[in-house]
Amino acid sequence: MENDSRNYGIIDIRPEKDFNAGTISGARHIDYEEFPENESDIKELTGGFGFSGAPVYVFCQSGRKSLDIAGRMTACGIEAYSLEGGYSEYLRIELKRMLESDSKTKTGLTFAGRVERSIQKKFRQTIWSKFTKALKDFNLIEDGDRIAVCISGGKDSMLMAKLFQELSKHGIHNFEVVFLVMNPGYNDINYETVINNAKLLNIPIQVFKTDIFDIVAGDAGYKDSGSPCYLCARMRRGNLYAKAKELGCNKIALGHHFDDVIETTLMAMLYAGQIQTMVPKLKSRNFQGMELIRPLYYIRERDIIHWRDYNDLHFINCACRLTESCASCGGTEKGSKRAVVKEIIKKLEAMDPVIPLNIFKSTENVDLPMILSYKDREGRHEFNQRFDSNEI
């Protein structure tokens, strides 16, 4: 594709969430599961994409499923090719190219410098100001803190790392940071992508390896838990706490943003029958003296995506080995509960833009007398009991 000077089309057949997380410039999207079988529908699809008469390059995540689609198209008389190695290989090559060509422009800034400048200029209101507001509102950073900024390699954690670097550049030195990357068993391409992005963005990471993916994929983990994502998340957090404490940290910072918060709030109501949310900081129950903080608490995901795309950044998404068979990762079954809730919120926001903010604020404005019952450390408080004792 790189050496093809003709006008050609590009089709991304990965799940929609992966396409939205980052794709090749100019690519059109259709999920692999929805790709047509018969010749007339395939030609209608490529024509609708504007690719009639042009060669077409098809890609998935690894290059396996795209071989099937390219074969179907070739059988219909369409010049079609599967992108070898898929999007993962494209990402690896693109990052390597960017690293090799990174140099100062007429502004005197490196690539990392331009990214940093965008945070302070273009994204000052939507990202930087909301980041600093969360730090102040919830007292997330205190004098003497040593914070492990946990980087998964995705857009959220990479942005968080850059925001912490900006704090230091702006003279806030009452704390220390360690940029911590856990390799839970990434394949070589995904691991190289994380490392190269850190180099490109000038983030001095510390990496440690675990065998979490192997454990979760095994019988004792995946099958007994019923949810590989739940088990994986718990194990990741435990390993991050342990390594951070080993490095002398008293806090870990995770990249959960505003949309994660409201999705969690709605998920609790719809699927767990309870009212609770994702809070901005937590004390660890298993690691004494350790806290978890969420500095991106006020930042909308769409603004993080805008920042990523504006700077032509390409990050890994899930990178889980179970992606192709795990519904929670958007694989062969239709997406996770979080994906469903995300779509519900998207539709509600289209009807009334204030709804996401109202979901967020609902947990700030809980009127306990109007709640049937609630729980705290003292136990459960039932409506009738509170009514009879004149608490209501």
Phi and psi in degrees as a GROMACS rama.xvg file:
@    title "Ramachandran Plot"
@    xaxis  label "Phi"
@    yaxis  label "Psi"
@TYPE xy
-62.4715  -33.3191  GLU-2
-97.6876  6.17988  ASN-3
-89.4134  110.918  ASP-4
-86.0192  -3.13633  SER-5
-78.4984  166.621  ARG-6
-76.1753  123.033  ASN-7
-136.507  163.317  TYR-8
-104.782  156.094  GLY-9
-129.729  130.365  ILE-10
-122.296  125.065  ILE-11
-98.8598  117.432  ASP-12
-105.707  13.4791  ILE-13
-73.396  166.858  ARG-14
-56.6195  152.708  PRO-15
-57.516  -37.3859  GLU-16
-65.1154  -33.711  LYS-17
-72.1198  -40.2983  ASP-18
-59.4617  -44.8003  PHE-19
-68.0366  -26.1419  ASN-20
-76.2694  -14.4582  ALA-21
151.161  135.561  GLY-22
-146.99  -178.143  THR-23
-80.7606  136.873  ILE-24
-54.1196  129.737  SER-25
87.05  -0.905161  GLY-26
-72.3957  142.535  ALA-27
-101.567  155.65  ARG-28
-118.779  137.285  HIS-29
-151.288  131.87  ILE-30
-63.5082  142.445  ASP-31
-51.1311  -41.9839  TYR-32
-67.0318  -20.7923  GLU-33
-101.591  -0.135926  GLU-34
-68.5892  131.823  PHE-35
-66.26  158.84  PRO-36
-98.6174  -41.8676  GLU-37
-88.7507  159.338  ASN-38
-60.7424  -45.8378  GLU-39
-63.225  -39.0691  SER-40
-71.1316  -35.6369  ASP-41
-65.8723  -43.3983  ILE-42
-67.8655  -35.2853  LYS-43
-65.3367  -39.2545  GLU-44
-63.4793  -51.3549  LEU-45
-65.1527  -33.8873  THR-46
-66.0162  -40.9369  GLY-47
-64.422  -29.7025  GLY-48
-78.4168  -8.19761  PHE-49
84.4543  22.6782  GLY-50
-106.227  11.7644  PHE-51
-57.2235  126.789  SER-52
80.1221  -5.11256  GLY-53
-103.768  151.479  ALA-54
-65.8676  150.391  PRO-55
-128.006  132.796  VAL-56
-106.512  128.997  TYR-57
-114.537  139.45  VAL-58
-143.562  149.146  PHE-59
-119.034  -156.84  CYS-60
-77.2497  -40.6778  GLN-61
-114.508  -11.9962  SER-62
98.3132  2.87986  GLY-63
-87.6117  -53.7104  ARG-64
-66.2633  -30.9002  LYS-65
-66.863  -25.3195  SER-66
-62.1245  -41.0586  LEU-67
-63.0925  -46.1844  ASP-68
-66.9877  -43.4828  ILE-69
-60.9315  -36.2637  ALA-70
-65.1544  -42.1769  GLY-71
-61.1388  -42.3511  ARG-72
-68.7278  -40.4795  MET-73
-61.6576  -38.9994  THR-74
-63.895  -19.9204  ALA-75
-94.2378  6.48574  CYS-76
86.0133  12.5165  GLY-77
-95.7323  133.799  ILE-78
-73.7351  103.714  GLU-79
-130.715  145.276  ALA-80
-134.529  144.612  TYR-81
-92.8034  132.436  SER-82
-73.9218  111.499  LEU-83
-61.5544  128.7  GLU-84
84.2793  -9.30364  GLY-85
67.3128  -162.774  GLY-86
-64.4503  -32.5571  TYR-87
-60.6666  -44.0076  SER-88
-69.4974  -40.1813  GLU-89
-57.0404  -44.9627  TYR-90
-62.7708  -42.6007  LEU-91
-61.0941  -45.8833  ARG-92
-66.7122  -41.4182  ILE-93
-64.607  -42.6863  GLU-94
-65.9785  -39.1617  LEU-95
-62.5647  -41.4681  LYS-96
-63.1083  -42.6374  ARG-97
-64.8549  -38.3797  MET-98
-65.377  -41.6686  LEU-99
-69.721  -30.5672  GLU-100
-98.1063  -2.76945  SER-101
-63.411  121.33  ASP-102
-153.51  164.015  SER-103
-70.0973  139.456  LYS-104
-91.287  -171.442  THR-105
-64.2206  -17.3762  LYS-106
-79.6683  -9.48851  THR-107
81.8272  12.4009  GLY-108
-107.278  140.049  LEU-109
-76.9519  178.683  THR-110
-59.3281  -46.4613  PHE-111
-61.0019  -38.2503  ALA-112
-63.895  -38.047  GLY-113
-68.2941  -37.4965  ARG-114
-63.5988  -44.5242  VAL-115
-62.878  -39.5844  GLU-116
-65.3671  -36.0462  ARG-117
-63.5026  -33.8516  SER-118
-63.5534  -40.9703  ILE-119
-82.7991  -23.0557  GLN-120
-102.934  -79.8394  LYS-121
-64.3795  -37.4258  LYS-122
-108.605  25.1824  PHE-123
-62.6527  -45.3883  ARG-124
-77.5491  -41.2026  GLN-125
-82.3026  -24.1286  THR-126
-122.353  -61.1938  ILE-127
-60.5033  -48.5189  TRP-128
-64.4665  -36.5513  SER-129
-72.0412  -32.8225  LYS-130
-63.619  -51.3792  PHE-131
-67.4418  -31.8244  THR-132
-64.7683  -42.7756  LYS-133
-63.2375  -41.3494  ALA-134
-58.0262  -42.4547  LEU-135
-76.8884  -45.3766  LYS-136
-60.707  -37.239  ASP-137
-111.974  9.16133  PHE-138
50.0167  52.9817  ASN-139
-75.385  -25.7984  LEU-140
-120.481  129.712  ILE-141
-123.662  159.195  GLU-142
-54.6719  131.997  ASP-143
86.2738  -0.577343  GLY-144
-62.6436  144.485  ASP-145
-122.998  110.839  ARG-146
-109.516  129.124  ILE-147
-89.4392  107.412  ALA-148
-83.2518  107.915  VAL-149
-86.5926  120.751  CYS-150
-112.994  117.467  ILE-151
-87.7759  -21.4771  SER-152
107.639  -5.42368  GLY-153
-86.9079  177.361  GLY-154
-62.6215  -38.9496  LYS-155
-68.2942  -49.2854  ASP-156
-71.2442  -32.6223  SER-157
-67.1573  -40.855  MET-158
-63.0909  -44.1795  LEU-159
-57.3739  -41.3189  MET-160
-60.9443  -44.0482  ALA-161
-65.0283  -36.0162  LYS-162
-65.4847  -39.659  LEU-163
-65.6516  -36.7696  PHE-164
-64.1148  -37.5166  GLN-165
-65.3352  -35.1809  GLU-166
-57.9718  -46.1578  LEU-167
-63.3285  -41.143  SER-168
-62.973  -27.4362  LYS-169
-95.0151  21.0167  HIS-170
84.4105  13.7231  GLY-171
-96.5836  103.397  ILE-172
-124.766  25.5247  HIS-173
-85.1649  10.3657  ASN-174
-150.245  166.805  PHE-175
-119.52  154.704  GLU-176
-129.618  150.104  VAL-177
-125.176  125.862  VAL-178
-90.4643  104.151  PHE-179
-106.287  123.371  LEU-180
-115.314  123.526  VAL-181
-101.097  126.866  MET-182
-96.0903  102.317  ASN-183
-81.6142  2.92323  PRO-184
123.702  33.7129  GLY-185
-58.7168  149.942  TYR-186
-70.8214  168.34  ASN-187
-59.3912  -39.0693  ASP-188
-66.5611  -46.1814  ILE-189
-65.9044  -39.8215  ASN-190
-63.3236  -43.9283  TYR-191
-62.7833  -35.4058  GLU-192
-63.8279  -43.9889  THR-193
-61.4928  -47.2625  VAL-194
-62.701  -45.5837  ILE-195
-67.8989  -35.6085  ASN-196
-64.1047  -40.0654  ASN-197
-63.0064  -40.7174  ALA-198
-64.4814  -46.248  LYS-199
-60.5982  -37.4928  LEU-200
-93.5736  3.4161  LEU-201
59.7229  47.0302  ASN-202
-107.607  115.339  ILE-203
-80.3898  88.3385  PRO-204
-85.7492  153.788  ILE-205
-113.178  128.347  GLN-206
-111.727  136.892  VAL-207
-133.397  150.686  PHE-208
-108.214  142.29  LYS-209
-132.334  172.685  THR-210
-112.07  34.0148  ASP-211
-58.5253  -46.3198  ILE-212
-60.0687  -39.2685  PHE-213
-64.9147  -41.1344  ASP-214
-67.3794  -46.8868  ILE-215
-64.061  -34.87  VAL-216
-75.3619  -15.7856  ALA-217
-81.8562  167.77  GLY-218
-58.7713  -42.506  ASP-219
-68.0013  -23.2518  ALA-220
-98.3059  -70.3208  GLY-221
-58.7614  -52.8316  TYR-222
-70.654  -39.3845  LYS-223
-73.4235  -31.341  ASP-224
-76.0842  -29.9747  SER-225
79.4046  -14.5406  GLY-226
-144.831  102.23  SER-227
-62.8604  -33.1874  PRO-228
-68.1884  -40.105  CYS-229
-63.4022  -47.8976  TYR-230
-63.5611  -43.9207  LEU-231
-60.528  -44.5634  CYS-232
-62.2901  -43.1396  ALA-233
-64.0215  -42.1967  ARG-234
-69.4895  -38.6587  MET-235
-60.1165  -48.5474  ARG-236
-63.6314  -41.565  ARG-237
-61.5608  -42.3434  GLY-238
-67.1048  -36.3999  ASN-239
-66.4041  -43.8289  LEU-240
-58.2438  -47.7456  TYR-241
-62.9208  -44.9638  ALA-242
-68.7547  -40.6359  LYS-243
-60.9522  -43.3383  ALA-244
-64.2183  -39.6125  LYS-245
-59.4613  -33.5557  GLU-246
-87.0704  6.81534  LEU-247
84.456  16.4368  GLY-248
-87.4465  151.532  CYS-249
-112.413  -3.64965  ASN-250
-144.161  149.968  LYS-251
-117.025  140.589  ILE-252
-109.338  126.308  ALA-253
-112.763  155.387  LEU-254
-92.0083  31.0606  GLY-255
-70.2056  136.221  HIS-256
-115.432  -177.465  HIS-257
-51.8125  -44.419  PHE-258
-67.5556  -35.3019  ASP-259
-60.1824  -39.3366  ASP-260
-64.1713  -51.1633  VAL-261
-72.2481  -30.8395  ILE-262
-65.4133  -41.0452  GLU-263
-63.6395  -40.4022  THR-264
-60.8605  -47.2817  THR-265
-71.3545  -36.7653  LEU-266
-60.9328  -40.109  MET-267
-61.3971  -39.9497  ALA-268
-71.4786  -47.438  MET-269
-76.8515  -34.6885  LEU-270
-113.467  -17.9458  TYR-271
-117.271  -8.19793  ALA-272
64.094  38.0833  GLY-273
-145.449  160.886  GLN-274
-109.121  109.552  ILE-275
-158.658  167.651  GLN-276
-139.886  179.952  THR-277
-91.3206  112.498  MET-278
-85.4153  158.914  VAL-279
-72.5402  -19.1658  PRO-280
-155.322  152.493  LYS-281
-140.57  145.965  LEU-282
-90.3357  132.823  LYS-283
-69.6861  136.827  SER-284
-85.2262  -23.5221  ARG-285
-105.776  -15.3816  ASN-286
-125.543  97.6883  PHE-287
-57.9678  133.829  GLN-288
82.9297  -0.0645038  GLY-289
-100.951  144.923  MET-290
-129.319  156.919  GLU-291
-113.004  132.475  LEU-292
-124.724  153.47  ILE-293
-127.42  85.0269  ARG-294
-69.5357  -17.1513  PRO-295
-90.5808  17.1514  LEU-296
-52.7572  -34.8355  TYR-297
-97.0089  -5.21772  TYR-298
-90.6616  127.297  ILE-299
-72.0045  143.661  ARG-300
-62.2378  -36.5175  GLU-301
-62.4787  -30.9148  ARG-302
-74.7768  -31.9115  ASP-303
-67.1473  -42.1758  ILE-304
-62.3223  -41.9177  ILE-305
-60.3188  -44.9519  HIS-306
-60.4915  -45.5787  TRP-307
-59.5417  -50.2489  ARG-308
-70.7096  -36.9504  ASP-309
-59.3276  -36.457  TYR-310
-95.6014  6.74638  ASN-311
53.6459  47.7674  ASP-312
-96.0752  147.767  LEU-313
-132.359  115.621  HIS-314
-117.229  162.695  PHE-315
-72.1022  156.485  ILE-316
-101.477  -99.2187  ASN-317
-84.4141  -49.1228  CYS-318
65.8997  13.8466  ALA-319
-81.7507  140.568  CYS-320
-67.0857  -21.0713  ARG-321
-91.2507  4.6606  LEU-322
-52.0838  -42.5431  THR-323
-70.3197  -20.5245  GLU-324
-117.135  -1.35556  SER-325
-102.912  116.586  CYS-326
-61.6383  -33.9143  ALA-327
-66.0091  -21.2674  SER-328
-99.4935  8.38614  CYS-329
80.3337  34.4367  GLY-330
-86.7693  -134.497  GLY-331
-69.4906  -32.2945  THR-332
-83.7316  160.885  GLU-333
-72.966  140.495  LYS-334
-33.5813  -178.886  GLY-335
-80.1085  172.832  SER-336
-60.9957  -37.2082  LYS-337
-63.7855  -39.587  ARG-338
-63.6043  -39.0439  ALA-339
-63.6151  -46.3455  VAL-340
-65.2081  -38.7101  VAL-341
-58.5647  -41.5584  LYS-342
-68.6457  -38.2208  GLU-343
-60.711  -47.3536  ILE-344
-63.0167  -39.1051  ILE-345
-59.6058  -42.7347  LYS-346
-69.4577  -39.3186  LYS-347
-64.8436  -40.3979  LEU-348
-65.6359  -32.72  GLU-349
-65.4323  -31.3643  ALA-350
-79.4919  -35.9769  MET-351
-153.708  108.866  ASP-352
-61.0278  -16.7121  PRO-353
-83.3184  -10.9633  VAL-354
-60.1268  -46.4737  ILE-355
-56.2944  -42.9727  PRO-356
-65.2278  -37.3994  LEU-357
-67.5782  -35.9336  ASN-358
-61.4591  -44.3968  ILE-359
-60.6545  -47.7595  PHE-360
-72.3594  -19.0895  LYS-361
-59.8634  -31.1081  SER-362
-84.9117  -4.3878  THR-363
-93.3609  -14.2831  GLU-364
-125.191  48.8597  ASN-365
-79.6881  122.332  VAL-366
-98.8788  93.1289  ASP-367
-56.3189  -38.5386  LEU-368
-60.1882  -21.0513  PRO-369
-100.434  14.9587  MET-370
-106.092  135.394  ILE-371
-61.9286  -44.5542  LEU-372
-157.622  159.799  SER-373
-148.605  161.965  TYR-374
-117.673  145.126  LYS-375
-145.021  -167.437  ASP-376
-66.92  -19.7746  ARG-377
-85.8627  -9.67646  GLU-378
125.571  -158.015  GLY-379
-97.6476  137.721  ARG-380
-116.914  104.502  HIS-381
-84.3351  154.327  GLU-382
-60.2194  -50.7483  PHE-383
-59.9464  -42.1379  ASN-384
-61.3705  -44.8482  GLN-385
-68.8671  -36.5132  ARG-386
-65.5011  -46.531  PHE-387
-66.3483  -27.9838  ASP-388
-94.7806  14.1031  SER-389
62.1251  26.1099  ASN-390
-78.2403  -17.0852  GLU-391
